[in-house]
Amino acid sequence: MSRVVIKAENLTKQFVLRHNRGGLKKKFLGLFDARYRERAETFTAVSDVSFTLHKGESLALVGHNGSGKSTLLQLVSRILVPTSGRLTSVGRVAPLIEIGVGFHPELTGEENIYLNASLFGLSNKEVRSRFNEIVDFSGLGNFIDTPVKNYSSGMYMRLGFSVAVHVEPQTLLADEVLAVGDEDFKRKCHERIRMMQDDGMALILVTHAVEEGKEFCQRYLTLERGRMTEHGYY
């Protein structure tokens, strides 16, 4: 069997929601009146989720809005730290989780290519050797010297996807970012993903579209209120 690239064991993520937060006046009143005291509530976004992904495998994360899909993907990408459970990953993991993440708005497209690629562990020399390919794939040659704060969401997605696929990840994480942009570029992205899958890249894809999940993924994992309710093959 091919090697394991992602192993999630009983991942749980909780957030503390604070109510009645206020200034010094409210804190002072809270000493005498419970109505003014700060209250804390624990919200469990992901609860006890386990799965294993091997080289070349693909997994669709399915569920309604607020089901915990994006939080789980952020745990796998190590953007978030689990409250409990264990995550093991092997090789380079490239997250395409939110448009604009990993970019500095004041920097140009070119500068952000170097910045973003460095977050994936590439040296400046490695980025230089791939720079032209990244720009060509993105189709942003005329705007590469423009600060990305002036980019549209579609342009952000083009640049982010282009960097991610050229850092040669062992695992690609995609959270519906491919829903942004024109149809020609989306088709180009889909073709690139399939090619990388053929070369052994693993994929975790968040999607609402059943057909998209079936097109790219062998397996699915359904979340409901942060809990895994189904896990199987298409």
N, C-alpha and C positions, 0 to 999 in steps of 0.2 A: 504493500500500500504506500502511496505517496506520503511525504512528510506533513506533519501538522504545522500550519502557519498561524492559526488563531485557536486558542482554547480558552473558553470562558467557563468558569466554575462558580456557580451560585452567586452571580453578580447581583448586587443590590446597591441602589443609590437613593439616599434620602436627602431631602432639603428641609431646612428649618425656616418656616414662615413666621414672621413676627408681626403682631398686631398691636395697635395702640402705641406705636412708637411716636415719641414727641420730643419736645425740647425740655429744658430744665424745669419749666413750670409744671409740665405734666408729670415729670419724674418726682417733683416735690409733692404734688397732690397725691401721687400714687402711694406715698408713705402713709397717707391717712384714709384714702378711698380706693377700694379695689377696682372701681370702674376705670381709673386712670392708669392702672398698672399694665405694663407690657405683658402680652400673652404670646407664648411660643407654641407653634403647632408643627408637628413633623409630617411631611408629605413624602410618600414613597413613590418615586417616579419609575423605578425598575426594581423588581422583586424576584430574587432567586432564579435568575436566568442562566442556563448552561447550554453550551453548544460547542462543537469542534468543527473547524474548517481546514481541509487539506489543500495542498498545492493544486491549483487548477480547478478547485470547486467553486461554486457560486451559490449564494444564499440571498433570498429576498426577504426583507423585513416588512411585514404586512400588518396593517392595523389602522384604526381611525385616528384622527387628530387627537393628540393628548394621550395616546396609548403607551408612549414610552419609546417609540422607535428612534427618534433623534437622540434622546438621552443615552440609549444603549449604544448607538453609533459613536457618540462622544466618549463613552467609556472605552470602547474598543480602540479608538484613536488616541486615547490617553489625554484628551483634552480635559476630561473629568476624572477624578479619582474615586473608585468605588467606596461606599461606606463599609461594605463587607464583600467577601468573595475574592476570587483570584483570576487574573488575566495573564495569559502567556502569549506572546507574539514572536514570530521568527521572521527576520528580514525587514525590509522597508515597507512601511504602511503609509499610503498616500490618502489622506482624507479630503474629499470634496463635499464638505458638510454645509457650509454657508457661504454665499457669495461675498467676496471681499475679505474673508478670513485669511490671515497670512500676508496681507498687502498693507502698505502704508500709503494713505491717501495723498500725501504731499509728494511722494516719489513718483518718478516716471514709470512707464511700463517696463522699460529696460532695467531700471534699478530694482523694480519689484520682482523681476524674473530672478535676479541674483539673490535678493532677500528671501523669496519664497523657496527657491531651490536649496538655499543654505539650511532652511528649516528641515528639509528632508535629508540633510547630511552631505550634500554635494559641495565640493571645493569650488573656488572661483575658476580654476582651470577646467574642471569638469563642466561647469556651466558654460564657459566660453566655447567649448567644443560642441555643445548642443544648442547654443543660442540661436543660430540661424534657423535650425529645424523648429525650435519652439515658436519663433516669430512667424515663420511660414505657415505652420499648422494653424496658428491662431487667426491668421489673416489680418493682423493689426499692424502691419508694417508702417502704414501712414500715421499711426497714432502712438508708436512705441516710445517716442520722446515726449509724450504728453503726460502730465500728472494724472494718475488713475482716478483722482477725485472727480475728474471730468468725464469718466467712462460711464456708459450706460450699464445696466445690470447684465445685458447680453455680452458686452465687451469684457466685463469682469469675469463672466463665466468662461468665455473663450480663453482668456489669459490663464485663469486658474486651471482649467482642464488641460491646456497645452503643457503647462509646467508639470502637472501631476503625471501625465502619461510619459513624459520624457525623462523622468527621474528613475524609470524602470522599477516600479514598485513590485514587491511580491504579492501585496494585497492592496486593492483599490476599494475605498469606501465612498459611496455616492449617496447623498441625501436629497434626491429630487432636484438637484441643481441643473440637471439636463433638461428640465422642463422649460428653462429659460433660453431664449435665442431663436434664431431662424431655423427653418426646417432643414436647409442644406447643411448647416453646421452640425445640427443634431444628428443627421444621418452620418456625417463624417465621424462624429464621436462614437456612434454605435458601431461603425465599422472598425474603428480603432480598438474599442473594447473587445470586440469579438476576436480580433487578431491577437491581442495580448492574452486573452483567455486560451487561445490555441497554443500560445507559447508557455502556458503554465501559470499565468497570473490568477490569483484567487480574487473573488469579487463579493462584496456585501452591498446590496442595493436596497435603499428605502424607496418604496413605491406604493401608490394607490392604485395603479393600473395593473390589472391581472395579466393582460397580454404582455406588458413590458416585463413583468416578473417571469413569465414563461419563456420569453424570448432570450433572456440573458441568464436565467438561474435554473439550476437543477432542483434546488430545494427551497422551501419556504419556512419561515418562522412567524407565527401570528402572535401579536401582543394585544392584551386587553387590560387596561388599567395597570400597566407595568408588569403584568404576569404573562408568562408564555402559556398560551392555550392550545396551540397546535404546532407541530414540527414534523414535516414530512417532505416527500418528493412530488414534483409536479407530474 
